[in-house]
Amino acid sequence: MNLHQFRFVQEAARRNLNLTEAAKALHTSQPGVSKAIIELEEELGIDIFARHGKRLKRITEPGQQVLKSIEIIMREVGNLKRIGDQYSAQDSGTLSIATTHTQARYVLPTPVARLREHYPKVTVSLHQATPAEVARMVIDEQADIGMATESLADYPELVTLPCYEWQHVLVMPHQHPLAQKERINLEDIAAEPLITYHPSFTGRGKIDSAMAARQLTPKIVLEAIDSDVIKTYVRLGLGIGIVAEMAMRDDPIKDLAVRPMGHLFGESVARVAFKRGAYMRNFVYKFAELISDRLSRDLIGRAMVGHVADYEL
């Protein structure tokens, strides 16, 4: 058996068992792909794919196990290819970060600046995306590290660790009637036009769940992915806003009243994610440590090999 056979099997599975498409992606011939897969099956003594004539119809049960092993092998081959170049340049290279707008705008500037102090030869590439896109970029190795609040822990290909908790806050003009109340409840919020995050971003699920539990339907007039956009429309008088607390810490205008909403929506958790089993350079570990004092090279290393539960604080 050889790596070519592994690549052909893996690509055939990726291309929905279309050998023509697999061959095109691998810049080879369809008969060559088919022959290599058959030879591997003969060597292993099993059918990786069930066939109808010459066409692949489905992946067999033993084939599923073979694919899992091939994925591990090819990932480690990729790591081996990177180790030589990267180990000789541990203090230089590119740190690719996939994250949401809120993290990029309000949380990461200081860690990025401090990383540049430690590693001046490192270039930082910042990709802003939805939480689902953040996860996919890390899985596809387009990013070394991902950071978001929603759903990163839902991907088995990722190791995720919590780095800090935060809560939502309600923002409104100082003259708004709710700004005069000592304690705001869900009914108060549901009675007002509301501006907040798109459902896929920044803990929005906590807001929806809390409202649904009380059988309330909020009057959402605008959804956005950007905290600054939410604040802009609140200032224009479209409604009250719910944003992440870090979006108000250094707000320069100070024209909005801010009320904590932890008692209504609970705490949200920001998480960092790494591809399970990936090779990581020194500055990736360092950046994680700069994000949160909860994260350390030892903790991340143990989590990557399964010795720390993904949810461990």
N, C-alpha and C positions, 0 to 999 in steps of 0.2 A: 504494500500500500504506500501511497505517496501524497504529498500536499496537493498536487494537481487534482487527484481524485476527490480529496476532501473539498476543494474549492468548487468542483463541478457539482457535487451533491448539495452543498450549501446554496449555491446559486440557483440550482433547479428548484429547491424548496422556496427560495425567495421569489422566484419568478412564476409562482403558482403552477409548477410542474411543466412549464412551457420550455422545452429544451432548445427551441429555436431562439427564444429570447435570452435564455441562459448563455448560449453560445455567443450571441451577439454582444452581451455584456462582458464576456470574458475574452472577446476577440479571437475566437476559435471556431471550429466547425461543429455543426450539430451532431454528425456521426461520431466525431471525436469525443464529444461529451457523453453521448450514449454508451460508447464502447468503454470509456473509463469507468463509468458508473457500474456497468455490468461486471467488469473485471474486479471492482472492489466488492461487489456483492458475492461473487464467486469465491473471493479470498476469505470473506467473513463467513460464508456459508448461510447467508440469510438474504431475503429480499428487502431492500430498503424501500422500494416503491412497488406498489401493486400496479399492474399494467393491463391495458386492453389493447391487444395487438402490440404495436410499437409505442403507443401513447401511455404516458404515466397518468394514472388515475388518482392515486392517493398515496400518502406515506403510511407504511405499515407500522404496527406497534413496535417491533424491534428497530424499525427505521427511525422512529421518534427518539429512541435511546441513542442510536448512532449519531443523529443530528446534534443532540445535546453534547456528546463527546467531541464531535467535530468543532462545535462552537467554542468549546474550551481550548481545544488544540490551536485553532486559528487565532484566537485571542492571544494566547501565549506566544505564538509565532510573531504576531504583531508587536507584542511587548519586547521580544528579543531583538527585533529589528530596530526598535527605538532606543533600547538601553545603551548601545554603544555610542550613538550620537549624543543622546541626552545626558549620559553620565559624564561625558567629557565636557559638557557645557551646563553643569548644574546651576550656575549662577547667571545664565543668560537664556534667551528664548522668548516664547510668547505664552502668557497665561490667558487662556480663553475662558471667559465667565459668561454663563447664560443666566439671566435673572429677569425679574419683572421690573417695571418702571419704578415702583415704590422703593424696592431695595436699591436699585441703581441710583436713584435720586437722593434718598435720605439716609441710607445705611452704609453703602459701600464707599463713598468718597474718602472717608478717613482711612479705612483699611487699605484702599488702593494707594493713597499717598504714602502711607507708612511702608507698604511693600516696596515702593519705588526707592525709599530711603535704604532699605535693606538690600535690594537687588536692583541697582540703577541700570543694569543692562537688560532687564526684563521689560518686554513690551506687553501692555495689557490690552486685550481685545474684549470689549464689552458688548454682549448681544442682549437686547431687550426683547422679551417674548412673553407669551402666555405661559402659565405653569406647565401645561401639557407640552408646549413647544420646548420649554426649558428641559424637561425630562427627556424628550426625544433627542435634543442636541447632545446631551451627556451620553445617552445610550449609543448614539451614532458617532461618538468621539469627535464631534465638532466643538465641544467645550470640555475643559478639564474639570470644571466644577459648576454646579447649578445651585441656585438659591431662590426659594419661593416659599410662600405660605401654604398654598393649596396643593394637595394631591401628590407631592413627590414620593411619599411613602407607599403609593399604590403600585409602584413598578418593581417587579422582582429583580430586574436587571441592575437596579440601583441600590447602593448602600446610602441610607439617609440618616442624618443625625440632627437633633434639634440644637439650635444655637441661642435662641432667646425667645421670650414671650412678649407679647404686646397686646394692647386692647384698642378697640375703636373709640373714637370720640365724635360727639355731635358738634357741629359748627354752625353758627348763625350770626347775624348782626347783633350787636350789643343791645339794640332797642327791641329785638324780637321778644314777644311775650314769654317764650320758653326760657329765654336767658335770665328771666327774673325768678324762675322756679328753683328751689333748692334741690329737688329730686325729680328727675324726669322719668316717666314710665313709657312702656311700649304703646299704650293707647295715645299718649301725647304725640309720639312720633308718627303713628299711623294716621293721625288726623291732619297732618301737614304734608304739603308737596315735598317729596324727598329726592335728593340727588346723591347718588352713591356709586359704588363700583359695579362694573360688569360682573355677571354671575361667576365668571371663571377666575376672578382676581380677588386678591387681598382679603381673604376671610369673608367674602360675601355670603358664603353658605351659612355662617354663624348668624347673620342677620335674618336671612330667609327662614332658618329653622326656628329662631326665637319667635318670629312673627307667626309662623304656622302653628306653633305649639299653643299660642293664645288665640288662634283662629282669627288673626288680623290680616288684612290685605293692605300693605303699604301703598301709598299713592306715589309711585316712582315716576318722576317727570323726566329724568335724564340719568343715563348710565354712562360711565366713563372708565377708562383704564388708568387715568392719570389723576393723581390727587390734586395737582395744581389746576386742572380743568374743573374739577368739582368745586374747589374754592372760588374760582372765577365766576361760575354760575350762581353760587350762593351770594356772592357780592352783587351780582346783577339783580337779585331779588326773585330768582326762579323758585327757590325753596330753601329748606334747611339741608345740611349735608352730613353724611357720615363718612369719615376718612380714618386712615390708620393714625395712631397717636404720633408717630415719628414725623408725619407730614406737617405737624403744627409746632414742633419743638423750636425750630429756628425761623418761623414765619416772620418776615421782616416788617409786615404792615401792621400787625396787631389790631386789626379792625374787626376781628371776628371773636365772638364769645365761644369758649371751648368747654365742653362738659364731658367728663369720662363716662363711657358706656359699658365698662366691664361688668357692672352689676346686671346688665341686660343681656349682653352677648357673650360674656365669658372671655377667657384669654385665648388668643390665637398663637400659634407656634410657627416661627420661621425656621426652615430646615435647609441644610446644605446637602447636596447629593454628589456622589461620585459613581462612576461606572464600576460595578462589582468586578474585582480582579484586575483593574487597570493599573499600569505602571505610572507612578506619579513622581515628579521631580521635587526637589527640596522646596522650591518656592511655592508650590501648590500647597504643601503642608503648612508653610509659614503663613500664607494668605488665610487659610482656614483658622489658624490660631489668632490672627489679627481681627477676624470677624467677631470671635467670641472667646472669652477665657474658659468656656466649657470644652472647647475643642483643642486637642493636642495631637501631635504626630503619633504618639503611642495609642491613643484612643481610636484614631482613624485607622491606623494600621491593624489593630485588633478587629475592628469592625469589618474591614475589607476581607479578612479571612474567616469571618463568621464567629469570632469569639466575643463579640459585643452585640447585643440586640440592637436593631436599628432604632428603636424608640428609647434607648437608655439615655437618661439625662446625665 
